Amino acid sequence: MAHRGPDDEQVISDGPVTLGARRLAVIDPSAAGRQPMRSADGRYLIVYNGEIYNYTELAQRLRARGVVLRGRSDTELLLETYAAEGRDALRKLRGMFAFAIWDAKTGELFCARDPFGIKPLYYVLAEGGRQFRFASERKALLGPGEVSVIDPDALRRYLSFQYVPAPSTMTPPVVCLPAGSSLSVRPGAPLDLPSRYWRPVLRSARSPAPDTPERVLTALRGSVAAHLRSDVPVGAFLSGGVDSAAYLRDRRRDQARHADVHCRVRPLRLQ
């Protein structure tokens, strides 16, 4: 997993659970953002992949409740929000994430994935179902020779859709946690089925409303500004999708209005 996190590594064992992380430091690159991370009260231990874009707002909420923060990382904000609000914390998060939080008091490992499934979380039951493994990549879960077959149904889906819909993977027994879902694991107990904590709400409209262009532009600006929050230089790519098409189209119409957005994006130097 070193290629996913070149900045740091750490492994912590706590009773029946062992958590390890490779770090790519984006928010608060100091030692205060190291993972796995313990909560201030020592009860919870987290490993997390992704970015929480509204971490500044979460910090304000926690400080208003009297929580003393040790650093500025979004990892700590996610962890302490969970410590304060439990699973309801998922409804407060804006970002892309896959995380696991170990509760030393209840003996529960809680795993969750962001609503759109941007960040992956794969898992497998090993050693005859006695061991639960999870990771950001399938190849981190199984050793040489442990993949003996390829799921033909998953292969057909891949050839049809160019991806394998969760929870299936092409290499059973590895399973993918679906988007917008969570999973609980307890030592010595059967594995719970994943549960959905978020579903999209779609509303049909006969035609765009007069304020639709401005609402789309406001949402786009807010999203770009949130994604640019970083303590290190960041790069941006326009892929030709709906977001880039909307941005470029409006930029031609009124380029000056977007100086505050696109001028903040630093070019990424490739070496």
C-alpha positions in Angstrom: 0.0 0.0 0.0 3.1 2.3 0.0 2.2 3.8 -3.3 -1.1 5.1 -1.8 0.6 6.9 1.1 4.2 7.8 0.7 4.4 10.2 3.6 4.1 8.0 6.7 3.1 4.6 8.0 1.9 3.2 11.3 0.4 0.0 12.7 -1.5 -0.2 16.0 -3.0 -3.3 17.7 -5.7 -3.0 20.3 -7.1 -6.3 21.7 -8.4 -8.3 18.8 -8.0 -5.6 16.1 -4.9 -4.4 14.3 -5.2 -1.3 12.1 -2.5 0.0 9.7 -2.4 3.1 7.5 -0.2 4.6 4.8 -0.5 8.4 4.8 -0.8 10.9 2.0 -0.7 14.2 4.0 -3.0 16.8 2.6 -4.7 18.5 5.6 -2.4 19.2 8.6 0.7 17.3 7.4 2.2 17.4 11.0 2.4 14.5 13.3 -1.0 15.5 14.8 -2.6 13.9 11.7 -1.0 10.5 11.9 -3.0 7.3 11.5 -4.2 5.1 13.0 -5.5 7.9 15.4 -7.0 7.6 18.8 -9.8 9.8 20.0 -9.1 12.2 22.9 -10.8 10.0 25.4 -8.9 6.9 24.1 -12.0 5.0 23.4 -12.0 5.1 19.6 -9.3 4.2 17.0 -9.6 5.2 13.3 -8.1 4.4 10.0 -9.4 6.6 7.2 -8.9 7.2 3.5 -10.3 10.3 1.8 -11.0 14.0 2.4 -13.7 15.6 4.6 -14.3 19.0 2.8 -16.4 20.6 5.6 -13.8 19.9 8.3 -13.6 23.6 9.2 -17.4 23.7 9.9 -17.1 20.4 11.9 -14.3 22.0 14.0 -16.5 25.0 14.8 -19.4 22.7 15.9 -17.1 20.6 18.1 -15.4 23.6 19.7 -18.9 25.1 20.4 -19.6 21.9 22.3 -16.4 22.2 24.4 -14.3 19.7 22.5 -10.5 20.5 22.6 -8.9 19.6 19.3 -5.2 18.5 19.2 -4.5 19.4 15.6 -6.2 20.5 12.3 -6.5 17.2 10.4 -9.8 16.1 8.9 -9.0 12.7 10.4 -9.4 14.1 13.9 -12.5 16.0 12.9 -14.1 12.8 11.6 -13.1 10.8 14.6 -14.2 13.3 17.2 -17.5 13.9 15.4 -18.1 10.2 15.5 -17.1 10.1 19.2 -19.7 12.9 19.9 -22.5 11.8 17.7 -22.0 8.1 16.9 -23.4 6.9 13.5 -25.3 10.1 13.1 -21.9 11.7 12.2 -22.3 10.2 8.7 -25.1 12.7 8.0 -22.8 15.6 8.9 -19.9 14.7 6.5 -19.3 16.3 3.2 -16.6 14.6 1.3 -15.2 11.3 -0.1 -14.2 8.7 2.4 -13.9 5.1 3.5 -13.1 4.5 7.2 -13.1 2.1 10.0 -13.5 3.0 13.7 -12.7 0.6 16.5 -14.7 1.1 19.7 -12.7 -0.4 22.5 -15.6 -0.1 25.0 -18.2 -2.0 23.0 -15.8 -4.2 20.9 -17.2 -3.1 17.6 -15.5 -2.2 14.4 -17.6 0.3 12.4 -16.9 0.7 8.6 -18.5 3.2 6.3 -18.1 4.4 2.7 -19.1 7.8 1.2 -22.5 8.3 -0.4 -21.2 8.1 -4.0 -18.6 5.4 -3.4 -15.7 7.6 -4.5 -13.3 5.9 -2.0 -13.2 2.1 -2.1 -13.4 -0.4 0.8 -12.9 -4.1 0.2 -13.2 -6.8 2.8 -13.0 -10.6 3.1 -13.6 -13.2 5.8 -10.5 -15.3 6.1 -9.4 -18.3 8.2 -12.7 -20.0 7.9 -14.6 -16.9 8.8 -12.7 -16.2 12.0 -10.8 -13.2 10.6 -12.2 -10.0 9.0 -9.8 -8.2 6.7 -10.4 -4.9 4.9 -8.3 -2.5 2.8 -8.5 0.2 0.1 -7.3 -2.3 -2.5 -8.2 -5.9 -3.2 -4.6 -7.0 -3.6 -3.8 -6.0 0.0 -6.2 -8.6 1.3 -5.2 -11.9 -0.3 -1.8 -13.5 -0.5 -0.3 -15.5 -3.5 -2.5 -18.4 -4.5 -5.5 -17.3 -2.5 -7.3 -16.1 -5.6 -8.2 -19.4 -7.3 -11.2 -18.4 -9.5 -12.7 -15.4 -11.2 -16.4 -14.7 -10.8 -17.9 -15.2 -14.4 -21.0 -13.1 -13.5 -18.7 -10.2 -12.4 -16.7 -10.6 -15.5 -19.8 -10.3 -17.7 -20.9 -7.2 -15.7 -17.4 -5.6 -16.3 -17.6 -6.3 -20.0 -21.1 -4.8 -20.1 -20.6 -1.8 -17.8 -16.8 -1.3 -17.6 -17.0 -1.9 -13.9 -18.2 -4.5 -11.4 -21.2 -3.2 -9.4 -20.8 -3.6 -5.6 -20.8 -5.7 -3.6 -19.4 -8.1 -6.1 -15.8 -8.2 -7.2 -14.1 -10.2 -9.9 -12.0 -12.1 -7.3 -14.2 -13.8 -4.7 -14.3 -14.1 -1.7 -13.3 -10.4 -1.7 -16.4 -8.2 -1.4 -16.8 -4.4 -1.9 -18.8 -2.3 0.6 -21.5 -0.6 -1.5 -21.6 3.2 -1.8 -23.5 5.0 1.0 -23.3 1.9 3.2 -21.9 0.9 6.6 -20.9 -2.3 8.2 -20.4 -3.5 11.8 -18.0 -6.2 12.9 -17.8 -7.8 16.4 -15.3 -10.4 17.4 -16.9 -13.8 17.8 -20.2 -12.6 16.2 -21.6 -13.2 12.7 -20.8 -10.5 10.2 -23.7 -8.0 9.9 -25.0 -7.3 6.4 -24.2 -3.9 5.1 -26.9 -1.3 5.6 -27.6 1.8 3.6 -27.4 5.1 5.4 -27.9 7.3 2.3 -30.0 7.2 -0.9 -30.4 9.8 -3.5 -33.7 11.6 -3.8 -34.5 12.4 -7.4 -37.3 14.7 -8.4 -38.5 15.1 -11.9 -39.0 18.5 -13.5 -40.7 19.4 -16.8 -38.2 22.1 -17.6 -35.4 24.0 -15.9 -36.6 26.8 -13.6 -35.5 30.4 -14.3 -33.0 30.2 -11.4 -31.5 26.9 -12.4 -28.3 28.2 -14.1 -27.5 30.4 -11.1 -28.2 27.5 -8.7 -25.9 25.2 -10.7 -23.2 27.8 -10.8 -23.5 28.4 -7.0 -23.2 24.7 -6.3 -20.3 24.4 -8.7 -18.4 27.3 -7.1 -19.0 25.9 -3.6 -17.8 22.5 -4.6 -14.6 23.8 -6.2 -13.9 26.0 -3.2 -14.3 23.1 -0.8 -12.1 20.8 -2.9 -9.3 23.4 -2.9 -9.0 23.4 0.9 -5.5 22.0 1.4 -2.3 22.6 3.3 -0.2 21.5 0.4 -0.3 22.4 -3.4 -3.1 20.7 -5.2 -3.8 20.0 -8.9 -7.1 20.0 -10.8 -8.2 18.1 -13.9 -11.1 18.8 -16.2 -12.3 15.5 -17.6 -15.0 16.6 -20.1 -17.8 15.6 -17.8 -20.8 17.6 -16.6 -18.8 19.6 -14.1 -16.1 20.6 -16.6 -18.6 21.4 -19.4 -20.6 23.6 -17.1 -17.5 25.4 -15.8 -16.0 26.0 -19.3 -19.3 27.1 -20.7 -19.8 29.7 -18.0 -16.2 30.8 -18.2 -16.6 31.7 -21.9 -19.7 33.7 -20.9 -18.2 35.6 -18.1 -14.5 34.7 -17.6 -13.8 37.5 -15.1 -16.3 36.3 -12.6 -14.3 33.0 -12.1 -10.9 34.5 -11.3 -11.4 33.6 -7.7 -11.9 30.0 -8.6 -9.6 28.9 -11.4 -6.6 31.1 -10.4 -6.3 29.3 -7.1 -5.6 26.0 -8.9 -1.9 25.4 -9.0 -0.5 23.3 -11.8 0.8 19.9 -10.8 4.4 19.3 -11.9 4.9 15.8 -13.1 8.4 14.3 -12.6 
